[in-house]
């Protein structure tokens, strides 16, 4: 089987990190620009379509990549997924140039397929390390999302200035960045070693008894965290706008949220390795409940309560995401691991679409307070269930 060298591990981690950072950069800018393009051309009522296309593409991509990895290898599958994303970005760019809805949404869907592979990259990173270090390894790849969270919005204005110099619509600029970023991700995947010897696994007998519980616990927690995070995060800009705040305030509050989502991922990984995935998951659900309580108590405090609430919302999600991923990287048999991981990611990303659609209805029916209350309940119910099961 061979021994995994330090150089081989570093090369693999670098390629995985770069792919995730570039796909996140592409997705953030593309989704933002597409939302504005659709709202301007088809009306605000249709502005959620790009987000739905992106989420559904990511869910399908995660499922497909999880099924293909065992038979085709990480380098080939990731490179193919990122190449599809690059083709999708080109199609979306054509849609942005002509303000045509169909190619724009089709392109976003294809970029989402590639993003599904990027999301599963955290598990590929975990597989490079012994069990006691897998939480830290996968969290380092999750941290790559910080690059996209910062670079995606920062590149939008300069890209718009560049394309207007060619006489193209300004919103096609961020889509052009997505083309370059996805192509870069495909190139990064090509640097993955062809054959990577992995650390020895636990005996199958040691993992077989925990397969059902090993899936149910992280799945329930990750779906609950995704529903809570997406619902509250999606309605926060509208809440701020309704109280007279501009894009500067919206950007500040969302920056606090994105910082919580990604920047502290290595800390979450250390917690998972030190105290275990269960403690990490339970802590994350508790932080999510605290975040919704803070949003409920200070729904208009744009300089204090809301930034704190959105930071906690992001970090609570991160704890659950990293803790759940760590458990799925440890407690599953090698022959079924990638398929189960892909299926779980597909379900979690599908939950994002449900939360995005449902949050608007909740906001319309009861305002931001109702969104926060429902989000808190979604976090507390699985927390109570999981803690009671831990106590048995």
N, C-alpha and C positions, 0 to 999 in steps of 0.2 A: 504493500500500500504506500510505502514511502513516508517521509517525515516532512511536515510542513515547516519550511524555513521561515526565518524572520523576514527575509526579503519577499518571499512569496505571499506571506500574510499581509505585509505592508502594501504590496502591489495590489492585492485583491481589495483591501480596505480602501485604498485610494481610488480605485476605479468605481467601487460601489458608492463611495461618498460623492464623487464627482457626478455620477449619473443622477443620483437623487437631488443634489443641489441644482443641477441644470434643468431637470424636469420640473422641479418646484418653481424655479425662476420662470420657465415657460408657461406653466399653468396659471400662476398668479397674474402675470401681465395679460395673457390671452383671455382669461375669464373676465377680468375687469374691463378690458376693451370691448369684448363681445357683448357684455351686458349693456354698455353704453350704446353700441351700434344698434342692437336690437331695440332698445328703448326709443332711440331716435327714429328708427325706420318703421317699427311696428307698434309702438306705444308701450307705456310702462307695464301694462298688463302681461306682456310677453317677455319681460326682461329677465325672468327667472329661468328661461329655457336654456341658456348657455350653462348655468350651474347644474341643472338637471342632466344635460348631456354629458358634462364632465364627470359627474358623480357616477352615472350609469356606465360610462366607458371605463372608469377606474374599477368599478365592481366587476365588470366582465373581464377586464384585463387581469385582475388579481386571480379570478377563478381559472382563467385559461393558463396563465403562467404557472400556477400551482399544479395544474394537471400535466404540463409539458416538462417541467424541470427534471423529474426523475429520469425520463428517457432521453433527454436531449442536452442536458448540461446547462449550467448557469450562463456561460459566455454566449452560446448560440441563442438561447431563449431571450436573454436581456437585449442582445444586439438586435434581434429581430423585432422585439417590442419597441425599442427606441427608434428603429427605422420606420416602423409603422407610425409612430408619433411624429416623426419628421415629415412623412408624407401627409399626415393629417394637418400639420401646421401649414404646409404649403397650400393645401386645399382651403384652409381657413383664411389664409392670406388672400387668396383669390376672392373669397367671399367678402373680405373686408374692403378690398379694392372696389368691388362692384356693389357693396352693401346688399348682398344677396344672402337671405336667411339660410337656405338649404345647404350650400357649401360651407358656410360658417359653422353651422351646427354639426354637420358631418365631420368636418375637420376637428372640432373640439372633441367629438366622440372618439375619434381615432387617437388623438393625443391622450385622452383618458385611458385608452387601452395600454399605451406605453407607460402611463403613470401607475397602472396597476402593478407592473413589474418593478417600478421604482419603490413602491410601497413594500413589496415583499423582499427587497434587498436587505432589510434589517435582519431577516432570518438567515440570509446567506452569510451575513457578517457574523452572526452568532454561531453558525456552524463551524467557523474557523477556529473557535476557542473551546477549551474544556468547559464543562457545565458551570463551574464556579465563577467564570468570567463572562458568561454569555449576556447577562443583563447589561454590563458595561459596553460590550462590543456592539450590540444592536442599538443601544442608546446613542452611540457615537454617530451612527448612520441616521437615526432620527434627528439628531442635532443638525444634520445637513439641511434640514428644512429651514433653519435660520437664514441660510444664504439666500434661498428663494424668497423668504418673507421680506428680506431687506432689499435684495437686488431687483426683484420683480417690479415693485412700485417705483424704485429709484430710477429705473431705466425708461419708464413710460414717457416722461416729458422729453428727455433728449432724443429718444427714438422718434417721437412725433415730430420734433423739429427737423430731423434728418429727412424723413419721408416727404414732408411738405416741400422740401427743396426740390424734390423730383416731380412735384405736382400731384402727389398721391394724397388721399385722405389722411388726416393726422392720426386717427385711431388705428390705421393700418400699421403704424410704427411698432407698438407693442406686439402685434402679431408677427411682424418681421423678426423681432427679437426671439419669439418663440420658435421660429424656423431655425435660427442659428443655434439656440440652446438645445433643441432636440437633436439636431445633427451632431452637436458636441457630445451629447449623452451617448449616442450610438458609437461615436469614436472612443469614448471612455470605456464602453463595454468591450470593445475590441482589445483593450489592454488587460483584460482579465486573463490569468493563466488558463491554458487549455485544460490542464488536469491539476487539481488542488487536493493533495492528501489531507484528510480531515482528522481531527483528534479522535481517539477511540471512543465509541459510544458505550453507554451502560448496556448490560445484557438485556435482551428483549424481555426476559422474564421480569426484570425490575421495572419496566415501563408498562407492560401490558395491563396490570390491574388498574392503573390510573387513567386509562384512555378516556372513558366517558366523563369522569369528573374533571380530568385535565382539559377537556374541551368546553364543558358546560360553564365552568366558573369564569374563565376569561371571556367567553362569548357573551354571556349575560352582562358582565361588567362593561365590556368594551362597547356593546350596543347601547347600554344605558348612558355611558359617558358621551358617546357620539350624539345621541339624541339631545341630551342636555346642552352640550357645548354648541352644537349647530343652531338649535332653536334660540338660545339666548344671544349668541353672537350675531345671528342674522338680523334680529330685530333691534339690536342696540343702535346701529346708525339711524334707523327710522325714529327711534325714541329721541335721539339727540336732535335730529332735524326738526321734529315736532315741537321741540322746546327752543328753537331758534338758533341752534348751533350750526356752524359751517363745517366745511371739509377739514379745516385745520384741527378742530376739536375731535371730529370723527377719526381722523388719522392718528391723533395722539392716543385716544382710547383703544383703537384697534392695534396700535403698536404695542401697548401694554399687554394686550391679549396674545399677540403673536410671540412676544418675548416669553410669556409663560408657556406657550405651546411647545416651543422648540429649544430655546436657549439653555434651559436647565435640564435637558434630557440626560446629559452625563451624570448629574446628581441622582436622577431617578434610577439610572442603571446601577449606580453604586448601592442605592437603597435595596434594589432587587437582589443584588449579589450578597449583600450583608445580612438582610433580614428576611429575604425570600419574596417571591412574587405575590403571595397572598397578602402579606402586610402592605406591600406597595399598592395593590389593587384597592384594599379597604381604605388606605389613607387617601388615595385619589378620589374615591367616591365621597369621602368625608369632606375633602376640600371643595369638591363640586357643590355639595349641599351648602357649605359655608358661602361659596361665591353667589349662589342664587339668593341666599338670605341677605347678603350685602346689597345685591342689586335691588331687592325688594325694599330694603330699609332706606336706600339712598338712590332712587331712580333718576334723579335730576342733578346729582352732585358730580358734574363733569370734571372737576379738578381733584376729587378725592374718592368718593364712594364708587363711582362707576369704573374708573381706571383700576382700582383695587379689585373690584368684583370681576372685571374682565381678565385681569392677570391671574387671579385665583381660578377662574373658569378654564383658562389655558393650561395652568400647571396641574390642576386636578385631572384634566383630560390626559395630560402627558404621563402622569403617574399611573393611571389605569392602562394607558396604551403600552407603556414600557413594561409594566408589571404583567399584563396579560400576554404580551409578546414573549416575555422571558419564560413564562410558564409553558407556552406553546412550543418554545424552542427546547424545553427540557423533558416534558412529560409525554411526548409522543414517540411511537416507534419510528425508526428511520424510514421504513418503507412506505409509511402513510403520511409522514410529517408534512411535506410540501403541499400535498393535496388538501389536507385539513387546514393548514395555514391559509392557503388561497381561498378556501371556502369561507373561513371565518372573516377574512378581509372583505370578501364579496358581500357578505351579510352586513358587516359594519358600514361599508360604503353605501349600500342600499338604504340603510337607516338614515344616512345623511340626506338622501333625497326626500324621505318621508318627513324628517324634521324640518327641512327647508320649506316644504309645502305647508306643513301643519302649523308652523310658527306664525305664518301670516294670518291664518284663520284665528288662532288664539289671540293675536294682537288686535285684530279687528273686533273680536268679541269681548275682550276684557282688558285690553291694553297691555303694557309692559309688565304690570304686576301679575297678570294671569300667566304670562310666559314664564316669569321667574318662579311662580308657585309650581307650575307643572314641571318645570325643569328640576326643582328641588325634590319633588316627589319621585321623579324618574331616577334620581341619584340615591335617595334614601331607601327606596324599596329593595333594590338588590343589595345595598349595604347591610340592611337589617337581615336579609336572607343569608348572605354570605357569612356575616359575623355569628349568627345563630348556628350555622353549620360548623363553623370553626370551633365553637364552644362545645360541641358534642364529643 
